[in-house]
Amino acid sequence: MRRGRLVAVLALLAAGALGLLAATQPWASAALVDGRELAVPGQDLAGGLSILSLAIVALALVLPISSLAWRFALGVLAVLLGALTAVHALASRAGIPAAVEAVVADATGLAGTAQAAEIASLAEGPWPIVGAAAGLAAIAGGLVALVTARRWPERARRAERYERGTGLAWDVMDDGEDPTR
């Protein structure tokens, strides 16, 4: 069933893209009384989000060409990567106050109550939730891959011909067969 494979791959690609987008956006901002806007990028708070997202994208690219056993292994790995992505994004929200404090201290040179007097407003963006949603999408893609893996088309028979002997196309040609068919 090609629809299951397509849904799994697209869900994983979307999860990776969402995770990368969330990691590169400002997760919090502080407006100072002098009019300056300071932002805390997601990469400073959730540095692992980019790595997890790239791993999900790589998995999505390998999944369609894998054998049945590898589909199951990659499906489980996608679920695990998705769970790690969601937990990492949500757990990183706890570091937002300290990160804002550090950014304001760097910009103003003040700390403590003097620093609090310089902050006009604080805002938290939606990007940690988007990062968690990326993890949920990866979990969904992994589950679709696990459920539908048996119905995906088999690998090309041409590739199986290379697997005998040393696995080289030369061996197939030595047997008098055309490896391009």
Backbone torsions as a table, in degrees:
resi	resn	phi	psi	omega
1	MET	NA	115.3	-177.0
2	ARG	-76.2	-25.5	-178.2
3	ARG	-64.1	-41.5	178.5
4	GLY	-62.1	-42.2	178.8
5	ARG	-64.8	-43.6	-180.0
6	LEU	-62.9	-44.5	179.9
7	VAL	-63.1	-44.1	-179.1
8	ALA	-62.7	-46.8	-177.5
9	VAL	-66.9	-43.9	-179.8
10	LEU	-65.7	-38.3	177.6
11	ALA	-63.5	-41.3	179.8
12	LEU	-69.8	-39.8	177.0
13	LEU	-64.6	-41.4	177.9
14	ALA	-64.6	-39.3	178.3
15	ALA	-62.3	-45.0	178.6
16	GLY	-63.2	-42.5	179.4
17	ALA	-65.1	-43.2	178.3
18	LEU	-63.1	-41.5	179.0
19	GLY	-63.2	-43.2	177.5
20	LEU	-65.4	-39.9	178.0
21	LEU	-62.9	-46.1	-179.4
22	ALA	-62.6	-37.4	-177.8
23	ALA	-68.4	-25.9	-175.0
24	THR	-97.0	-1.4	-178.0
25	GLN	-97.8	159.7	176.9
26	PRO	-73.1	125.3	-178.7
27	TRP	-88.0	-20.8	178.4
28	ALA	-152.9	155.7	177.3
29	SER	-143.7	153.8	177.9
30	ALA	-131.9	129.5	174.6
31	ALA	-98.8	126.1	180.0
32	LEU	-90.1	161.4	-178.4
33	VAL	-65.5	-23.8	178.6
34	ASP	-84.1	4.8	175.3
35	GLY	97.8	-8.1	179.6
36	ARG	-74.4	143.5	175.1
37	GLU	-108.5	124.9	178.3
38	LEU	-114.9	138.0	-177.8
39	ALA	-122.8	148.6	174.7
40	VAL	-110.8	109.2	-178.5
41	PRO	-71.7	151.3	179.3
42	GLY	-60.5	-30.2	-179.8
43	GLN	-62.8	-31.6	177.8
44	ASP	-71.9	-30.6	-177.5
45	LEU	-92.0	-40.3	-175.8
46	ALA	-128.0	69.7	-176.8
47	GLY	-61.1	-28.8	-179.6
48	GLY	-77.1	-12.1	-177.1
49	LEU	-63.4	-39.2	178.4
50	SER	-65.6	-42.3	-179.0
51	ILE	-65.2	-45.9	178.5
52	LEU	-62.2	-39.8	-179.8
53	SER	-66.4	-40.6	177.2
54	LEU	-66.2	-35.8	176.7
55	ALA	-64.9	-38.0	178.2
56	ILE	-65.9	-41.8	178.3
57	VAL	-63.3	-44.2	178.9
58	ALA	-61.5	-41.7	177.9
59	LEU	-61.5	-41.5	179.3
60	ALA	-62.9	-33.5	-179.4
61	LEU	-76.3	-29.4	-179.1
62	VAL	-85.6	-30.4	-173.5
63	LEU	-54.2	-44.9	-176.4
64	PRO	-66.5	-21.9	-176.9
65	ILE	-103.0	9.2	-176.1
66	SER	-89.3	159.0	176.4
67	SER	-78.3	175.1	-175.9
68	LEU	-59.2	-46.6	-179.3
69	ALA	-61.9	-41.6	179.1
70	TRP	-69.3	-30.7	176.8
71	ARG	-61.0	-43.0	178.6
72	PHE	-66.1	-43.8	179.2
73	ALA	-62.8	-43.2	179.9
74	LEU	-70.5	-32.9	175.9
75	GLY	-62.9	-44.0	177.0
76	VAL	-64.2	-42.1	179.0
77	LEU	-63.3	-38.0	178.3
78	ALA	-63.7	-40.9	177.9
79	VAL	-63.4	-43.9	179.4
80	LEU	-65.2	-43.7	177.9
81	LEU	-63.5	-39.0	177.9
82	GLY	-63.2	-43.2	178.9
83	ALA	-64.5	-42.6	177.3
84	LEU	-62.6	-40.6	179.7
85	THR	-62.7	-47.7	-178.8
86	ALA	-64.0	-45.5	-179.6
87	VAL	-65.0	-42.0	-179.3
88	HIS	-63.5	-43.7	-179.5
89	ALA	-64.2	-44.5	-178.8
90	LEU	-71.8	-37.6	179.5
91	ALA	-68.3	-28.9	-179.2
92	SER	-71.3	-17.4	177.2
93	ARG	-61.0	-29.4	-178.5
94	ALA	-64.3	-23.3	-179.1
95	GLY	-86.9	-0.9	-176.7
96	ILE	-61.6	-48.7	-179.1
97	PRO	-58.0	-43.1	179.8
98	ALA	-67.3	-37.2	179.5
99	ALA	-67.6	-40.8	177.2
100	VAL	-63.7	-42.7	179.1
101	GLU	-59.9	-41.6	179.9
102	ALA	-67.6	-39.9	179.7
103	VAL	-66.8	-41.8	178.7
104	VAL	-67.6	-39.0	178.1
105	ALA	-63.4	-40.0	177.6
106	ASP	-64.9	-38.4	-176.4
107	ALA	-77.8	-33.4	-174.4
108	THR	-107.8	-23.0	-175.4
109	GLY	78.3	11.5	-178.0
110	LEU	-111.7	157.8	176.5
111	ALA	-142.2	165.1	175.4
112	GLY	68.8	-138.7	-175.7
113	THR	-69.4	-30.6	177.3
114	ALA	-65.5	-36.1	177.9
115	GLN	-68.2	-41.7	-179.2
116	ALA	-61.6	-31.4	179.4
117	ALA	-71.4	-21.6	-179.3
118	GLU	-85.6	-13.6	-177.0
119	ILE	-92.1	119.3	177.8
120	ALA	-82.4	-41.6	179.2
121	SER	-156.2	154.2	176.1
122	LEU	-123.1	142.6	177.5
123	ALA	-142.4	139.4	175.2
124	GLU	-107.8	130.4	-179.4
125	GLY	-82.3	173.7	-178.4
126	PRO	-83.8	0.8	-169.7
127	TRP	-66.4	-30.3	173.8
128	PRO	-63.2	-36.5	178.4
129	ILE	-69.3	-37.6	176.8
130	VAL	-64.2	-39.8	176.2
131	GLY	-62.1	-40.6	177.3
132	ALA	-67.3	-37.6	177.2
133	ALA	-64.0	-35.1	175.6
134	ALA	-61.2	-41.7	177.1
135	GLY	-63.0	-41.2	177.9
136	LEU	-65.1	-37.7	177.3
137	ALA	-65.1	-37.3	177.1
138	ALA	-67.2	-38.5	176.3
139	ILE	-61.9	-44.9	179.6
140	ALA	-62.2	-44.2	178.3
141	GLY	-62.0	-40.8	178.0
142	GLY	-65.4	-39.9	178.5
143	LEU	-67.3	-39.3	176.5
144	VAL	-62.4	-41.6	178.3
145	ALA	-62.3	-42.1	-180.0
146	LEU	-65.6	-41.4	-176.1
147	VAL	-73.4	-36.8	-173.8
148	THR	-103.0	2.3	-172.8
149	ALA	-57.9	-37.2	-178.2
150	ARG	-68.7	-23.2	-177.1
151	ARG	-92.9	-1.3	179.4
152	TRP	-73.4	151.7	177.9
153	PRO	-61.7	146.2	178.1
154	GLU	-68.1	162.1	175.3
155	ARG	-63.0	158.7	-178.9
156	ALA	-61.2	137.6	178.8
157	ARG	-62.9	-27.4	179.0
158	ARG	-59.9	-39.9	-179.9
159	ALA	-66.9	-34.1	179.9
160	GLU	-67.0	-30.1	179.2
161	ARG	-64.7	-29.9	179.8
162	TYR	-73.3	-19.3	-172.7
163	GLU	-77.5	-14.3	178.8
164	ARG	-82.2	153.8	-178.0
165	GLY	66.7	-129.8	-178.8
166	THR	-84.9	-8.7	179.5
167	GLY	86.4	12.4	-178.5
168	LEU	-99.5	149.5	177.4
169	ALA	-62.4	-25.5	179.8
170	TRP	-61.4	-38.3	179.7
171	ASP	-62.9	-38.6	178.9
172	VAL	-66.4	-41.5	179.0
173	MET	-67.9	-34.6	177.5
174	ASP	-63.3	-29.5	177.9
175	ASP	-79.8	-0.2	178.8
176	GLY	87.3	11.1	-179.9
177	GLU	-99.8	156.7	177.4
178	ASP	-94.0	113.5	-177.5
179	PRO	-72.4	-7.0	-179.3
180	THR	-90.0	-5.0	178.8
181	ARG	-96.8	NA	NA
